[in-house]
């Protein structure tokens, strides 16, 4: 009997260990899948930012190459007057396009004009015939190349184009684009982002200590190809201490960083046109901690189940033993009845204690399971509350104001006005329900049919929501809406949602200033309607303007904004087929411009 119990316990332990090992693999794979999805989003954003930045300049070299001054200078490179005019023209174009440098070379590789002609590191007189971008453009191709400048020692991306005159290539024009601004946006994040060339050398990174390090072995062939193009000038190349591996079915990379080795999940995406590979590294330490925590929970559950099973087995063993003792003592029952009664009482007492202990253990297990379920609910509510609280706070504030004034109106006997307030509260509740539905559909194109919407009607409903915020900021709202403005193609509730977000931001901008006016205007321009919201605040800096419509980007203090309002507004206007932009007013303050299509005749007939 004892051997069978021991064998059963050994078998149970073996099964438990097998389940734990399998469970740990499944749990780790699940957490790594979530981490990979998050890293994939970061990778797509980084690739989109790089690709968009470079495409701004892709067609410019060929366009500038056709200018008369440049063609004339190619034929007469020694003409000082032509050179001076061309230098000034290139400098003006470079400043206008915010590129790094623009320069013109003859077919022997000598630079004869450059936008930095008056700089200490001027390219004029320099020969770049060894650069691949020159060699490809000299063969009649549109070329691309990224490298560290040998003269300026600045990193950049080069676009080259042949200067073709009467069917003959006479020279090469090159645009150099600065990429430092994109690299700056990668610093300080949780993920490590870097760009590597075909040789595995890191060319761009949010971690400056990794710059010009290679994630692949620096073989003699790789070094020779890099030195031939002088891609990195005199920069010292080195190998990054990398150890590849795998975790839960995903590729990982261990890097010795600051004396300590860190493990990262690796996701990469090539950019064939640029010749780059964009890489995102996500620290796996948090994933391992989560997986280990889940495994500990599984082990605890298995231990509790084993303990319960051991109690049952032990109880059955003792019950069998007791029955055997009773059978053996049946012939001596009269003589030992008192002693046996005492023995049975002690046995019963022990059994009751064990049962009580088991019940307590089961109660604790149920409580632990309830706590885990509650934690899961709170996690889900936390993910939803960020967007819901931002969009519903403003209608709730208006509803609260109407509710408070309704009580006062009833006390004063002004029941008609109180009833009107109740109707307004009901309308606000309907509006909040609609807003929550639109938030739920934020990530996909909504199924709501668009129709004709009057700007004046939307502004009238908008004022009901923002009135409290305008009063708190002591702001003055001026409306300059042309009565002849036609209806626009939009959704009334979502357009109102956009105006509430923008006007509320304007109130935040002018609060505490001397001039607290906010001007809302609407006018027809061609087949479009332009709605503008102008404040007299500090305006929007150029660096902020590029990211102001990104989700969770905010310049407000902690607890004063989630950075979702303008992102949601941008996507709503985009769903309408319009556009939302921001610019600084010449007299000060920011101007948000909403451009919408005029509702066509078929929509108006359907609405009627």
N, C-alpha and C positions, 0 to 999 in steps of 0.2 A: 504493500500500500504506500509506504513512504517513498519507495523508488518510483512508483507511478506518479506521485505528486511532484517529486523532484524533476522527473522527466517532463511533466507538463509545464512546470515553471521554466525549465530551460528552453522548451519549445516556444513558450510565450515570449520570453526575452528575445529569442532569435527573430521571431516574427516582428516584435516591436522595433528591434534595431533595423530590420529590413524596411519596414514602413517608414521609419525616421529618415533613413538614407534616401529612399525614394521621394519622400515628402520634401526633404531639404532641397533636392534637385528641382522639383516642381516649383517650390516657393521661390528659390533663387531665380529660376527662369522667368517667373511672373514679374518679379521686381525688376529684373534686367530688361524685360520687354517694355515696361513703363519708362525706365530710364532711357532706353534706345529711342522711344517715341519722342521724348522731350528733347534729346540730343538731335534727333532728326529735324525737328522744328527749328532749332537753333541753326543747324547746318543749312537748311533751305533759306532762312532769312539772310545768313551771311553770304551765300552764293548769289541771291537776288540782289543784295546791296552792291556787291562787287560787279556783277554783270551790268546792272543799271548804270553804275558810275562810269564804266568803260564805254558803254554804248553811246553815251552823250558825245564822245569825241571821235567815234569810229569813222564817220564820213567827212570830218572836217579837213584832214590833210588834202584829200583830192579836191575839195571845194576851193581851198586857199591856193592850191597849186595853179589854178587858172587865172589868177590875178595878173594884170598887165605889168605892174611893177616887178613882180617876181620873174616873169618871162623875160622882161627887158634886162634885168640884172644878170640872168643866166647867160645871155648873149654878151654882156659887157660887164664882167665882174669887177673890173678895175675902176669903173665910173663911180667916183666918190659921191656925187649927187644922188645917183640911183641907189647906192648902198645906204645913204643916210635916210632917204624916204622909205626904203624897204624896212630898215631897222625900226623906224618910228611906227610904221604900219604894223609890223609883227608885235611890237610891244603893246600897241593899243589893242590888237586882237587878243593877245595873251591875257591882258587885264580884264577884258570883257568876258572871256570864256573861263576865267579862273583856272587856266591850265598852268603847268609849271614852266615850260619853255617851248618856244617855236623857233626852228632854225632851218636854213636852206643850205644845201651842199651841192657842189659841182660833181661831175662824174668821177673825179679823182679823189673824192671823199673830203675835200677841204670845205670848211664852213665859211660862207661869204656874207651871210646875214643872220642875225639872231635877235630874239626879243630881249635878251640880256646883254646887248652890245655895250651898255654903259655900266655893267657889273664887274667887280674885281675878278669874278670867275666867268668872264665872257667866253662863249664858244667860238667867236670869230677867230679864224686862223687855225682852229683845231681840226684834226683829221680823224674821221670816224669810219674809215673804209673797212676796218676790221669788224665793225658791228654787223650782226646778221640782218638787222632791220634795214641797213643801207644796202647790203648786197642783194636782198630780195627785192627792194624797191627799184634798184638799178636794173634788175631783170624785168621790170614792168609789173611787179606784183604789189598788192596792198599788204604791207608787212606789219607785224606785231612783235614786240620784244619787251621783256621786263628785266631790269638790271639796276645796279648801283652806278651812278654817273662817275666816269673817270675824272671829269673836270670839277663838277660841283660836289661830288661825293654824296649826292642825294639819290634815294631810291625813287624809281618812277617806272611808268609803263609807257612804252614808245609806240606811236603809230606813224608809219612811214608810207609815203606815196610818191610815185614817180612824177616828175615834171615833164610832161610830154608835149612837144611843140611840133606841129605839122607831122605827126606820126613818128617822131624821133624822140627818145628819152634823153633830155639834156641835163637833168639834175634830179635831186631828191629833196623833199620837204618832210620834216619830222615834227610831230607833236609829242611832247613829254608831259604825262599826266601825273600829278601828285596823288599818292594813295595814303598819305599819313592820316587824313581825317577819318577814313574808314577804320584804320588800325586803332585809332584812339577810342573808337566806340566799343572795341573788344576788351578794353582793359577794365579790370575791377569786377568782371562777372564771375559766376560760379563755374562756368565752363571755360576750358582753354581752347582758343581758336587760333589756327595758324595755316598759312598757305605754303606749300612746298613745290619746287620745280621738278622736272622729270628726273633729276639726279637725286631727289630726296632732300635737297637743301632748303631750309626754312627761310622764306623771303619776306613774309609778313607774319606778325604774331602780336597778340596782346600781352605776351610775356617777353620783355626785351632781352632777358638773359638767354633765350633760345634763338635769337636772331643769328643767321648764318651758320647754324648748327645743322647737321645732317641726321635724319632718322634712318638712313641706310649707310652701310659701310662705304667710306670714301676710298674707292678703288682707284688705281692709277688711270684707268680709262675715264672715269667720271671726273677726276681732277683735271685731266688733259682737256676734255670737252669744255669744262667750265672756264679754264684759263684761256682757251683759244678765243672765246667770245668776250673775254674780260668782263663777264657778267657782273662780278662782284668786286671789280677793281683790285685794290690791295687789302680787302677785308680778309681776316683770318678765318678760314673754314675749320670746323672741328666736328667730330661725331658726338651726337647726343647719346648719353648712356641709356640705351633703350633695350628692354628685354620683352619680346613679344610673348603672348600666352593666350589662354582662353578661360572663360568663366561662364558657366551656365549656358554654353552653346554660343557665346558671343566672343568676338576678338577683343582682347584687352592688351594694354601696353603698360609696362612698369618702367618708370623713369626715376633715376636718382636725382632728386631735386633738393638742394640745400642740405645734403648729407643724409636725407631720409628718402627711401624709395616709396613712390606713390603709384598706385594702380589706376589706370584710366580705361573707360570704355571708348573704343575708337570707331568713329563714323567718318567716312570720306566720300567726296563727290568730285570727280574731275571736271574741269572747265576746258574742253579741248581747244576752243577758239583762242583762249588766253594762254594755253599751255601750262595751266596750274592744276593743282589738286588742293581743294579746300578740306581741312580736317577739323573735326570737333572732338575734344577729349573731355569726358565727364568722369569725375572722381567716383570710383565705385565703393568708397569706404562706407557711405551712407546705405548703399544697397546691401552690402555685406552685413551691416548692423541690423537692418530690417529683417534680412533672411535669418540671421542667427536668433533674433528675438522670436520669430515665428517658429523656428525649430525648438527653442526652449519651451514655447507654449505647447507644441505637439508632444514633447517628451513628458511635460507635466501631466498632460491629459492621459497619455499612455500609462504613466506611473499610477495615476488615480484609478484607471481601469484595472491595472494589475493588482492594486491593493484590494479593490472590491472583489476581484476574482479570487484572490488568496483568502479573503475572509470567508467567502462562500465555500471554497474547498476545505478550509480548516473546520468550518462549522459542520460540514457533512462528515468529515473524518471523525470529529469528536462525537457526533450523533451515532455513527456506526460503532465507535468504541463503547459508548454508553449502553447501546443495545446488547453488545457482546457481553459486557459485565453483568447486565441484568439477566441474560440467559445463564451465565455461569453461577450467579448467586440465587437462582430461583429455588434451589433445594435448601438454601440456608436463609430463606427470606424471614422466617419468624425470629431467628436468633440475631440477625443483623439489621432488622427493620429500622431501628433508631439511627444506627450508623449510616445506613444507606440513604435514609431521608436527609440526613445532614449533607452527605456527599452530593445528592441531587440538588439540594438548595444552593450549594456553592457553585455547582456546574451551571444551574439556571442563572445565577447572579452574573457569572462571567459572560454567559451568552447575551444577557440583556445589556451588559456594558459594551460588548462588541457591536450589537445591533445599534445601540445609541451612537457609538463612534461612527458606524457606517452611515447612519442617517445624517450626522453632522457633516461628514465628508461629502455626501451627495448634495447637501444644502449649499456647502461652500462651492462645489462645482457649478451648481445652477447659478449662483450669484456671480461667479467668474464669467460664465457664458453670457449672462445678462449685461455685465459691464462691457464685454467685448462688442456685443450688439449695439449698445448705446454709443460706444466710441465710434463705431462705423456710421451710425446715424448722424452724430455731431460732425464727423468729417464731411459727409455729403452736404449737410446744411451749411457748413463753412464755405464750401466751394460755391454754393448758390448765393449766399448772402452778400458777397462782394458786389455783384452787379445789381441785384434787386434793391439793396439798401440805397445805392446811389440814385437809381431812377425813381424810386417811390418816395424818398424823403420829401421832395418838393411838393407833390400832390398831397401827401399826408399833412404837411404844414398848412397848406391852404384849407384842407378839410377841417383841421383842428380849429383854425381861425373862424370858419363859418359855424362850426359847432358851438364855439364859445359865444359868438354874437347871437346865435339863435336863442340861447337861454335868456340873454338880456332882452331880446325883442319880445319873447313870450311874456316875460315879466312886465314889459311896458304895454302889453296888449296889442302889439303890432304883428298880428298873426299872419297877415299876407306876406310881409317881408320875411318872417320866420319860415313860412312855407317855401318861399323862394330859395332861402338858404338851404333848406333840406333838399330841394331839387338839385341845387348846385353840388351838395355833398354827394348825392346819388350819382350825378354825372362824373364827379371826380373819382368815385369808386369804380365806375365803369371804365374810366380812362386808365386807372391803375391796373385793372385786369387786362386791358388791351396792351399796356406797356409791358407787363410780365410776359404776355404771349409773344410780343415782339422780341423781348430779351431771349426767350427760349429759342426763337428762330434766328438769332443773331448770326450764328455760324453758317446758315444756309440761306438760299434765296427764298424769300417768303412767297406763299401762295396767294396772298392778298391781291385782288385786282385793283389796279390804279385807276383813278378817275379824276374829273375836274375838281379842283380845290381853290376856293377864294382866299387870297392872302389876307384880306381884312377880317374874314370870319376866323381864320386860324389865329391871327394876332389878338382878336378879342378873347378867345379862349385861353391863349397863352398868358395874357395879363392877369387872369384870375389866379394862375399858379405862381407867377413871379412877383406879384404885388407885395407879398410879405418880405421877400428877399430884398426888393428895391427899397422898401421902407426901412428895413434894418440897416442897409448901406447908405441911407439918405440920398439915394440916386434919383435922377430925373430922367424919365423915359420920353424921348421926343419921337413922334411918328411922322414920317414924310412919305405916305403911301398914296400914289396917284390913283384916284378913283377909277380911272380908265384902264387900270392894269387888268388884263384878262386872267381867267382861271388857269392854273398850272396843272400839269399831269403829275399827281402825287397821291399820298395817303394822308388824310387830315390829321389823324392822331400822331403818326410818326413825324410829320412835318412840324406839328406843334412840339413834339418831344425835342426835335433839333433846336427850335427857337428857344425853348426853355433852357437847354444846356448852354447855348451861346450867350443869352442875355444874363443868365446867372453868373457865368464866368466874367462878363463885362462888369457886373455889379461888384464882384470880388476885386477886379482890377482898379476901379475908381474909388473904392471905399477908403475914406480918410483923406482924399485929395481935395484940393480947392475946387476943381472943375469936375463935378460928378454927373455930367450929362452923358446919356446913352442915346444914340440916334439910330432908329430903325427906318430904312427907306426901301421902297420897291418901285421899279420902273421897267418898262418894256424896252428891250434892245433887240431889234430884228424879230426873229422867231423865238426869242428867249425872254425870260423874266429874271431880272437880277434883284435879289434881296440882300441888303448889306446891313450889318450891325457894327456900328462904330462906337468905341469908348474913348475916353480921354486919359487912359492909364499910361503906363510906361512903355507900351508896345511889346512886340515879340522879337527877341534877338534872332539873328540869322541862324545860329547854331540850334536854337530851340525850334525854329520854324520848320526845319527838316524832319523833326521827330514829334511834332505836337499832336499829330493824329495817330501816333502809335499807341496800342493798348498799354495801360498801366504807366504811361509817361505823364508825370505831373511836376509842376514847379511849386506846388503848395506845400505847406508844412505837414509833418506827420499827423495823421488823423483828420486832415482837412480836405482830402480828395483822394480818389482811387485811380485817377488817370483814365477813366473809362468813357466819360461823357463825350469828348470830341471824337474818340475812336468810333463809338456807336453812331454819332451824328454823321461822320464821314461815310460810313457804310450805308446808312439810311438814304442819304442823298445819292449815293452811287446806285442803289437799287432803283431810285426814281429815274435813272438815266441822266442825272445832272452831275454837278461838281461842287465841292466845298474847298475853299482856299482861304489863306490868311495873308495879310500884308500890313505894313506900317503906313499910317496916314502921314502925308507931308507935314501936317500941322501938329503931329503927335497923336499917340494912341494907336490901337490895333483896329483893323477893319476885317471882319469875316464876310466873305462873299459867297452867296448861294446862287448858283445858276441852274434854272429849271426850264424844261420845255413847256411851251404853251399847249394846253389841252386842245386836241384837234376837234373838228366838228362831229365826228362819230361818237367821241366820248361825251360831248355835251348833249347830243340827242339821247344817248343811252341814259344819262343822268336824269334828263327831263322825263 
